[in-house]
Amino acid sequence: MANYDKAELTDREKKAGANQTTISKQNVRDVQNQLRRQLANYDFADRQNRALADTQLRQNSRKTSADRFEAQRDLQAATLGLLGSMGTAMNGSTTGNLMNMLRSRNDKENNTYWAQHQTNQDSVENAYNDSLNQNNVARRDAMQSAEKAISDITSDWRANMNNINPSLFPSDKKSVGGDDKLLPSTAWDASKVKQNNSAISGYVIPDNKVGPTWYEPTGDKLNKASMHTGGMRNWVRGGVNNAISGDYFSRLMNRFNG
């Protein structure tokens, strides 16, 4: 018979200690599994929120495009009405005045619609970033709570082992059963939650047209010095290989365009 005062172990106590270790190990694994699922849920939420934000961005673009199209139609109608009353005045400096008026009106409306569109896009991105930030904080809270839960399980395991028999007290064990995979620190990994720093979006880059020549001397290649392909605004071209038209009105228009 074992000597109780000397804390000698019996087969029954050894068995009880092994059972207690098995139970505590499973409790730690349950906490770790719960944490993995919590983090996976936040990842799932981020993907859904990103998909929603992308959809809203496209919806904003569609609406802005439709609104801008209507504004262009209104400007076109107003211009046609004005041209109908100008007659031969278009052969003189009135052409330049009209072009300047249209250019200023068009630039003003572009700025108005671009500014509103950017505001709408920023609102969507800000809402997404806000949800992402909240999920990141929740991730850290989940890891912190899991670390504390595993630490509590480990402490309870040590206390229960001592209660079974002081000789079973794991004084040098920092995890249940000495298994490093069950350490409380396994629940905390700051690298899994990187800080989300919001940034201001950049400016829209305007077309950088470099003069009236769209084409290389061969006539079939776009000018490589241009940021974007296509012709200059209001530039009149025609003739062979889209060369600059030589009629009076075309030259007048192109001269006003600089």
C-alpha positions in Angstrom: 0.0 0.0 0.0 1.4 3.4 -1.0 2.5 5.9 1.7 0.1 8.8 1.5 2.3 11.2 3.5 5.3 10.5 1.3 3.1 11.1 -1.8 3.8 7.7 -3.2 1.9 7.0 -6.4 -0.6 4.2 -6.7 -1.7 2.6 -10.0 -5.0 4.3 -9.6 -3.5 7.7 -9.2 -1.2 7.2 -12.2 -4.3 6.2 -14.2 -6.2 9.2 -13.0 -3.3 11.5 -13.9 -3.1 10.1 -17.4 -6.8 10.5 -17.8 -6.7 14.1 -16.6 -3.9 14.9 -19.1 -5.9 13.4 -21.9 -9.0 15.5 -21.0 -6.9 18.7 -20.7 -5.2 18.1 -24.0 -8.5 17.7 -25.7 -9.8 20.9 -24.1 -6.8 22.8 -25.5 -7.3 21.3 -28.9 -11.0 22.4 -28.8 -9.9 25.9 -28.0 -7.4 25.9 -30.9 -10.0 24.5 -33.3 -12.5 27.1 -32.2 -9.9 29.8 -32.8 -9.2 28.5 -36.3 -12.9 28.6 -37.2 -13.3 32.1 -35.8 -10.4 33.4 -37.9 -11.8 31.6 -40.9 -15.2 33.3 -40.3 -13.5 36.7 -40.3 -11.7 35.8 -43.5 -15.0 34.8 -45.0 -16.6 38.1 -43.9 -13.7 40.0 -45.5 -14.2 38.2 -48.8 -17.9 39.0 -48.8 -17.3 42.6 -47.9 -14.7 43.0 -50.7 -17.1 41.4 -53.2 -19.8 43.8 -52.1 -17.5 46.8 -52.3 -16.4 45.8 -55.8 -20.0 45.5 -56.9 -20.8 48.9 -55.5 -17.8 50.5 -57.2 -19.1 49.1 -60.6 -22.6 50.3 -59.8 -21.2 53.8 -59.1 -19.3 53.8 -62.3 -22.4 52.8 -64.3 -24.5 55.6 -62.7 -21.8 58.2 -63.3 -21.4 57.1 -66.9 -25.2 57.4 -67.4 -25.3 60.8 -65.8 -22.3 62.1 -67.8 -23.9 60.8 -71.0 -27.1 62.8 -70.3 -25.1 65.9 -69.6 -23.3 65.5 -72.9 -26.6 65.2 -74.7 -27.8 68.4 -73.1 -24.7 70.2 -74.1 -25.0 68.8 -77.6 -28.6 70.0 -77.9 -27.7 73.5 -76.6 -24.8 73.7 -79.1 -26.9 72.7 -82.0 -29.5 75.3 -81.1 -26.7 77.9 -80.9 -25.1 76.9 -84.2 -28.5 77.2 -86.0 -28.5 80.9 -85.3 -24.9 81.6 -86.1 -24.9 81.2 -89.9 -21.7 82.5 -91.6 -20.3 83.7 -88.3 -18.7 80.3 -88.0 -16.1 81.4 -90.6 -14.5 83.9 -88.2 -13.3 84.3 -84.7 -16.7 83.2 -83.4 -15.6 79.6 -84.0 -12.8 80.0 -81.5 -15.2 81.6 -78.9 -17.6 78.7 -79.3 -14.8 76.2 -78.9 -13.5 77.9 -75.8 -17.1 78.0 -74.4 -17.6 74.3 -75.1 -14.2 73.4 -73.7 -14.8 75.3 -70.5 -18.3 73.9 -70.1 -17.1 70.4 -70.8 -14.1 70.7 -68.3 -16.5 72.1 -65.7 -18.9 69.2 -66.0 -16.0 66.7 -66.1 -14.7 68.0 -62.9 -18.2 68.0 -61.3 -19.0 64.4 -62.3 -15.5 63.1 -61.5 -15.5 64.8 -58.1 -18.9 63.2 -57.3 -17.8 59.9 -58.6 -14.6 60.0 -56.5 -16.7 60.8 -53.4 -19.0 57.9 -54.1 -16.0 55.5 -54.6 -14.3 56.8 -51.5 -17.5 56.2 -49.4 -17.5 52.5 -50.6 -13.8 52.0 -49.9 -14.1 53.7 -46.5 -17.0 51.4 -45.5 -15.0 48.4 -46.6 -11.9 49.5 -44.7 -14.0 50.2 -41.6 -15.4 46.6 -41.7 -11.9 45.3 -42.3 -10.5 47.2 -39.4 -13.2 45.9 -37.1 -12.6 42.3 -38.2 -8.9 42.8 -37.6 -9.5 43.9 -34.0 -11.9 41.0 -33.6 -9.2 38.6 -34.8 -6.8 39.9 -32.2 -9.4 39.7 -29.5 -10.2 36.1 -30.5 -6.5 35.1 -30.4 -6.0 36.9 -27.1 -9.1 35.1 -25.6 -7.9 31.7 -26.9 -4.4 32.3 -25.4 -6.0 33.1 -22.0 -8.3 30.0 -22.3 -5.4 27.7 -23.0 -3.4 29.2 -20.2 -6.3 28.6 -17.8 -6.7 25.0 -19.0 -3.0 24.5 -18.4 -3.2 25.9 -14.9 -6.2 23.8 -14.1 -4.4 20.7 -15.4 -1.4 21.4 -13.1 -3.8 22.0 -10.1 -5.7 18.8 -10.8 -2.6 16.7 -11.1 -1.4 18.1 -7.8 -4.7 17.2 -6.2 -4.5 13.7 -7.5 -1.1 13.4 -6.0 1.6 16.0 -5.3 4.1 13.8 -7.0 2.3 14.3 -10.2 2.6 18.1 -10.1 4.2 19.2 -13.4 6.4 22.0 -12.0 8.5 22.2 -15.2 5.7 21.9 -17.7 4.4 25.0 -19.4 1.9 23.1 -21.5 -0.5 20.2 -20.9 1.6 17.0 -21.0 4.7 19.0 -22.1 3.4 19.2 -25.7 4.7 22.3 -27.4 1.8 22.2 -29.8 -0.5 23.0 -26.9 1.4 26.0 -25.5 -0.8 29.1 -24.8 1.5 31.0 -27.2 0.3 29.0 -30.1 -3.0 30.9 -30.1 -1.3 34.3 -30.6 0.3 35.2 -33.9 0.4 38.9 -34.7 1.6 38.2 -38.2 -1.8 36.8 -39.1 -3.4 40.3 -38.5 -1.5 43.0 -40.3 -2.4 46.6 -39.6 -4.6 48.0 -42.3 -3.5 51.5 -43.1 -6.0 53.3 -45.4 -4.5 55.4 -48.2 -5.9 58.2 -50.3 -6.5 57.2 -53.9 -4.4 58.8 -56.6 -5.5 61.3 -59.2 -6.9 60.4 -62.5 -4.2 60.8 -65.1 -5.4 63.0 -68.1 -4.6 62.2 -71.6 -1.2 63.4 -72.5 -1.4 64.3 -76.2 1.8 65.6 -77.6 0.6 67.6 -80.6 -1.4 67.1 -83.8 0.6 64.2 -85.1 -1.0 60.9 -84.0 1.0 58.8 -86.3 4.6 57.9 -87.0 6.0 58.9 -90.4 4.9 55.5 -91.7 1.3 56.5 -91.0 0.3 53.2 -89.2 1.8 53.4 -85.7 0.5 55.4 -82.8 2.8 58.1 -81.4 4.8 56.3 -78.6 5.3 59.6 -76.7 1.6 59.7 -75.9 0.3 58.2 -72.6 -3.0 57.2 -74.1 -3.9 56.3 -77.7 -6.3 58.3 -79.7 -6.5 61.7 -81.2 -6.4 65.1 -79.6 -9.7 66.6 -78.6 -11.5 68.5 -81.4 -8.6 67.9 -83.8 -9.9 67.6 -87.4 -8.1 65.1 -89.6 -8.9 63.5 -92.9 -7.3 62.7 -96.3 -4.7 60.1 -97.0 -3.6 58.0 -93.9 -5.6 60.4 -91.7 -3.3 63.3 -92.5 -4.4 66.7 -91.4 -7.2 68.0 -93.6 -6.3 70.9 -95.8 -9.7 72.6 -96.1 -10.3 76.1 -94.6 -12.6 75.1 -91.8 -10.4 72.2 -90.7 -7.3 74.5 -90.6 -9.3 77.1 -88.7 -10.4 74.5 -86.1 -6.9 73.1 -85.7 -5.4 76.6 -85.3 -7.8 77.4 -82.5 -6.8 74.0 -80.9 -3.2 75.2 -80.8 
